Amino acid sequence: MAANATQHRSVRALCEGAIMLAMALILSLINLVPSAWNFGGSVTLEMLPIIVFCIRWGFGPGMIVSFAYSVLTMLIGNGIAYGWQSIIGDYLIAFTLLGFAGLFHGKKNGFVWGTVVACALRFLAHYVAGATIWAEYMPADYFGMTMTTPWFYSALYNGSYMILSFVLTLVVGLLLQRNKAVRSLMNGDDIRK
C-alpha cells in the first residue's frame, strides 16, 4: 500500500508540474508592458505558477520543474539570447533558480518568502549576465542617466522589469491566498496529509 501511495504522489506531482509549466508558458506571452526592454525582459505573471508549484511540492520537485521551465521558455518563449553564455545565464540559470522557492515548503508565509528569494536569485542571474555578456550593448544614457559601468546599467535594466514582475507575482499570489481554500492549496496542505 505504501508503494502505491508513493507512486500516486509522484504521478500527481508530475501532472501538476506539467499544468504549471503550461500556465507559466502562456503567462510568459502576456507582457503587461510591451516593447519596453530592447534586449529581453518582460513584466508577466509567468513566475507565479512555478513558485506555487515549488511551495506546494518542495525544493527537489521545484528545481526539476524550474529547470524544465528554463528549457521550455528558452526554446519557445519570447526572449532574446546572445550566444550560449546568454542562454545559460539568462535562461538555464535564471529560471532554474526559481526552484529555491521550494525551500519554503510548509513554512509560515512560505509563498511570500519563496517569492522574495526566487525573484532575488533570478534578478541576480540576469544582473550578472547583463553586466558581463550584454555589457557591449550598454547605451551612453539610460533612464536619463549617464551610464559609466555595465554593472549599474544592468542593475537598472534588469531591476526595472524584475521589480515590477516581483510585485505583480506577490500581489496576485496574496490576493489568491485571501481565500482560505486557495491558500491551503497553494501551501500544499492537501499533499502533506
C-alpha positions in Angstrom: 0.0 0.0 0.0 2.9 2.4 0.8 4.5 1.9 -2.6 1.1 2.6 -4.3 0.7 5.8 -2.3 4.2 6.9 -3.2 3.5 6.2 -6.9 0.2 8.1 -6.7 2.1 11.1 -5.2 4.7 11.0 -7.9 2.1 10.9 -10.7 0.3 13.8 -9.0 3.4 15.9 -8.8 4.2 15.1 -12.4 0.7 16.1 -13.6 0.7 19.3 -11.5 4.1 20.2 -12.8 3.0 19.8 -16.4 -0.1 22.0 -15.7 2.0 24.7 -14.0 4.6 24.7 -16.8 1.8 25.2 -19.4 0.3 28.0 -17.3 3.7 29.7 -16.9 4.4 29.5 -20.7 1.0 31.0 -21.5 1.5 33.8 -18.9 5.0 34.5 -20.3 3.4 35.5 -23.6 1.2 38.2 -21.9 3.7 41.1 -21.5 2.0 43.8 -19.5 4.5 46.4 -20.6 5.2 45.6 -24.3 8.3 46.7 -26.1 9.8 48.4 -23.0 13.1 46.4 -23.0 15.1 46.1 -26.2 17.3 43.2 -25.1 14.7 41.0 -23.4 12.9 41.2 -20.1 9.2 41.5 -19.6 6.6 42.1 -16.9 4.5 39.0 -16.7 2.9 36.6 -14.2 5.0 33.7 -15.6 6.7 33.1 -12.2 3.5 32.6 -10.3 2.7 29.0 -11.3 6.3 27.9 -10.9 6.6 29.4 -7.4 3.2 28.0 -6.4 4.4 24.5 -7.6 7.7 24.9 -5.6 5.9 26.0 -2.4 3.4 23.0 -2.8 5.9 20.3 -3.5 9.2 21.5 -2.1 12.8 22.0 -3.2 13.5 18.8 -5.2 10.4 18.8 -7.4 10.5 22.6 -7.6 14.0 22.5 -9.0 13.0 20.0 -11.6 10.0 22.0 -12.8 12.0 25.2 -12.7 14.7 23.7 -14.8 12.1 22.3 -17.3 10.6 25.8 -17.4 14.0 27.3 -18.2 14.5 25.0 -21.1 10.9 25.5 -22.4 10.9 29.3 -22.1 14.3 29.4 -23.9 13.0 27.2 -26.8 9.5 28.6 -27.3 9.4 31.7 -25.2 9.6 35.2 -26.4 13.0 36.1 -25.0 16.3 37.2 -26.6 19.6 35.4 -26.2 23.1 36.5 -27.4 25.2 33.4 -27.7 25.5 30.3 -25.5 26.6 32.4 -22.5 23.3 34.3 -22.5 21.3 31.1 -23.0 23.0 29.7 -19.8 22.8 32.9 -17.7 19.5 34.4 -18.8 17.6 31.2 -19.2 19.0 28.0 -17.7 20.4 29.5 -14.5 17.9 32.4 -14.0 14.7 30.4 -14.3 16.1 27.3 -12.6 16.8 29.5 -9.6 13.0 29.9 -9.1 13.1 26.4 -7.7 14.6 27.8 -4.5 11.1 28.9 -3.6 10.7 25.2 -2.7 12.8 25.8 0.4 9.8 27.5 2.0 7.5 24.4 1.5 5.5 24.0 4.7 6.8 27.2 6.3 4.7 30.1 7.6 4.4 32.8 5.0 6.1 30.3 2.6 4.6 32.0 -0.5 5.9 35.4 0.5 9.4 34.3 1.4 9.6 31.9 -1.5 8.7 34.6 -3.9 11.2 37.1 -2.4 14.0 34.5 -2.6 13.1 33.2 -6.0 12.8 36.7 -7.6 16.0 37.9 -5.9 18.0 34.9 -7.2 16.5 35.3 -10.7 17.4 39.0 -10.7 21.0 38.2 -9.6 21.4 35.8 -12.5 20.1 38.4 -15.0 22.2 41.1 -13.3 25.5 39.2 -13.7 24.6 38.2 -17.3 23.7 41.8 -18.1 26.9 43.2 -16.7 29.1 40.7 -18.4 27.5 39.2 -21.5 25.4 42.2 -22.6 27.9 44.9 -21.5 28.9 45.8 -25.0 25.3 46.9 -25.7 25.3 49.4 -22.8 23.9 52.8 -24.1 25.5 56.1 -23.2 22.5 57.0 -21.2 19.6 55.1 -19.8 16.6 56.4 -17.8 18.1 59.9 -18.3 21.3 58.9 -16.5 24.8 58.7 -18.0 26.0 55.0 -17.9 29.6 54.6 -16.8 29.6 51.0 -15.8 27.8 47.9 -17.1 27.1 46.8 -13.5 25.0 49.9 -12.8 23.3 49.7 -16.3 22.5 46.0 -15.7 21.0 46.8 -12.3 18.8 49.5 -13.8 17.8 47.5 -16.9 17.1 44.1 -15.1 15.8 45.7 -12.0 13.2 47.7 -13.9 11.3 44.7 -15.1 12.2 42.3 -12.3 10.8 44.6 -9.6 7.6 45.0 -11.5 7.3 41.2 -12.1 8.1 40.5 -8.5 5.4 42.9 -7.2 2.9 41.6 -9.6 3.6 38.0 -8.7 3.5 38.7 -5.0 0.3 40.8 -5.1 -1.7 38.4 -7.3 -0.5 35.5 -5.1 -1.5 37.2 -1.9 -4.9 38.1 -3.4 -5.4 34.5 -4.3 -4.5 33.5 -0.8 -7.2 35.6 0.7 -9.5 32.6 0.0 -8.8 30.0 2.7 -9.2 27.0 0.4 -6.9 28.5 -2.2 -4.3 29.4 0.5 -4.4 25.8 1.7 -3.8 24.5 -1.8 -1.0 27.0 -2.6 0.7 25.9 0.7 0.3 22.2 -0.2 -1.7 21.3 2.9 -3.6 18.7 0.8 -0.5 16.8 -0.1 1.1 16.8 3.4 -1.9 14.9 4.9 
